[in-house]
Amino acid sequence: MSNQRHRNHLKQYMDDHKNVNAKETLHRLDQGCTSPLQHGDSRKPSIPMPKANRKKSEDTLNLRLRRKSPTTSLSDISQRYHQGPNSKPPPTSSTSQKPCHLKKSNIIRSKRTKIKMTISNMPLELLLGIFGYLSVPDLLAVGQVCSLWHTIADDNLLWQHIYMRQVRKMKGHMALPVVSRPPPLYWKSVCLRSGGNAQHQNVTSALKKIHPFTGLPSATKQILQKSDIQWYAVFVDESNKEIKFKQSDLFFFPMSLCVRWYSVVFPEGVKIKQVYFYATNPIYYDEKGQGMHNSPRKRSLLCSIDLKTAPTYCESSDSTVSISMLPQGIMIARWKDGEDIAFVTVNFHLHQLVEKCLYGAKKRVYVQPVHQAVRDDIDSSYGLHGYSCTLELRNQRKSFWSEQFRSIYCKRSAIAGGSHAVFVLIDPNDTYSHPSVDKRLSLRWKTDALQGVISDFCVVDLTMLDEHKYPIWCFR
């Protein structure tokens, strides 16, 4: 009777006051306790609250219970009381309301100011440390992103470490003293100038080796490949807009270099008025004088042509294209149906080609000082003697015929007013000395889509050497 009375009283109390200790008390009664409190429990039984504070107490009670067990409420406790002590709690629905404590924490986080660390608001000390891990070509490249990065990339501290780590170990470099307060860009200019000087020394020593047949430097091909030279054709339309193309392929010959652009595609309606041909070379070289592939580049103007006013030396055609030979070894082919440019070929003579590629500028061609002839003739009436001339007939990929004529001369009477001299290479009356060409002369051309052959057409390369074996006239 006592247990039943306690049960009824506690149930009524739970419905009226929703005591926080109701669950624990019911569990004790189920275990056979005669009192809601065990023997020795110092806790006092709860006292009913006034009705004025009942609503506030209920809210506080729900909050406490949800903090202890987010999925348990007073209604769940009452349901478990009627089902029995061994019953399992009902399954939690996925769409049920989120616990109050999680909502509260979300509200607190949303009020905080979130600051994300990005590359734009990173401290300068961190950016300087990150730039210290970059190579020289990458450091030069990131300096072109914005004004802030340009200032950091030019810092003397970065370039001083590069000087100590790379430039100081270059062969033939004289170590510089450490400057306590260097001016801006001091160490950067030292590093770039030292790399260029190492490359210049290697080029100068390599150009001294002369080929015995042509009289030209024999290491021109190796220097251009080692310096990582790239060739570009820049087409300018009537609105002065530039359209740039990289070379499609190139072929080296004993006296010239043939560079082709056959992947040229222009927008519809564009009319080209000028063409510029550039050689681009890296601005930074390693300790061996070799150009770095990912380094920024500078342009060196090799030649240019105005398509509206340039004279045409010769023309030839087949059923598809029409080819025109222009000054400076430029060959332009146009489609017969639309007069658009099909491909462009430039034949560069190897004489002073390395200097033009490495030491030229964007708007001017590199020009060496004029060669001064040595006057050693005993009798001036004898004229020019001891000259040699090398000729080669070829197309864009292979050679047909080449020969060198030595000990040729020009009498004083054959010099027309000092403007030009006449040298006879092949005597028309001496049939024995006439050279023979076994192959048929032809010019093979190609584009990305088509290819063909133009008969009886070839390219002529010529190199004239004086009596001191110095090139005085180079023609292609």
Secondary structure as GFF3:
##gff-version 3
##sequence-region A 1 476
A	DSSP	alpha_helix	2	17	.	.	.	ID=ss1
A	DSSP	alpha_helix	22	30	.	.	.	ID=ss2
A	DSSP	three_ten_helix	51	53	.	.	.	ID=ss3
A	DSSP	alpha_helix	54	68	.	.	.	ID=ss4
A	DSSP	alpha_helix	74	83	.	.	.	ID=ss5
A	DSSP	alpha_helix	100	111	.	.	.	ID=ss6
A	DSSP	alpha_helix	124	131	.	.	.	ID=ss7
A	DSSP	alpha_helix	136	142	.	.	.	ID=ss8
A	DSSP	alpha_helix	147	153	.	.	.	ID=ss9
A	DSSP	alpha_helix	156	165	.	.	.	ID=ss10
A	DSSP	three_ten_helix	167	169	.	.	.	ID=ss11
A	DSSP	alpha_helix	186	206	.	.	.	ID=ss12
A	DSSP	alpha_helix	220	226	.	.	.	ID=ss13
A	DSSP	beta_strand	230	237	.	.	.	ID=ss14
A	DSSP	beta_strand	242	246	.	.	.	ID=ss15
A	DSSP	beta_strand	249	252	.	.	.	ID=ss16
A	DSSP	beta_strand	256	261	.	.	.	ID=ss17
A	DSSP	beta_strand	272	282	.	.	.	ID=ss18
A	DSSP	beta_strand	297	306	.	.	.	ID=ss19
A	DSSP	beta_strand	314	317	.	.	.	ID=ss20
A	DSSP	beta_strand	321	326	.	.	.	ID=ss21
A	DSSP	three_ten_helix	327	329	.	.	.	ID=ss22
A	DSSP	beta_strand	330	335	.	.	.	ID=ss23
A	DSSP	beta_strand	341	349	.	.	.	ID=ss24
A	DSSP	alpha_helix	353	359	.	.	.	ID=ss25
A	DSSP	three_ten_helix	380	382	.	.	.	ID=ss26
A	DSSP	beta_strand	384	394	.	.	.	ID=ss27
A	DSSP	beta_strand	399	410	.	.	.	ID=ss28
A	DSSP	three_ten_helix	412	414	.	.	.	ID=ss29
A	DSSP	beta_strand	415	416	.	.	.	ID=ss30
A	DSSP	beta_strand	420	421	.	.	.	ID=ss31
A	DSSP	three_ten_helix	431	433	.	.	.	ID=ss32
A	DSSP	beta_strand	442	446	.	.	.	ID=ss33
A	DSSP	beta_strand	451	455	.	.	.	ID=ss34
A	DSSP	beta_strand	459	465	.	.	.	ID=ss35
A	DSSP	beta_strand	471	475	.	.	.	ID=ss36
###
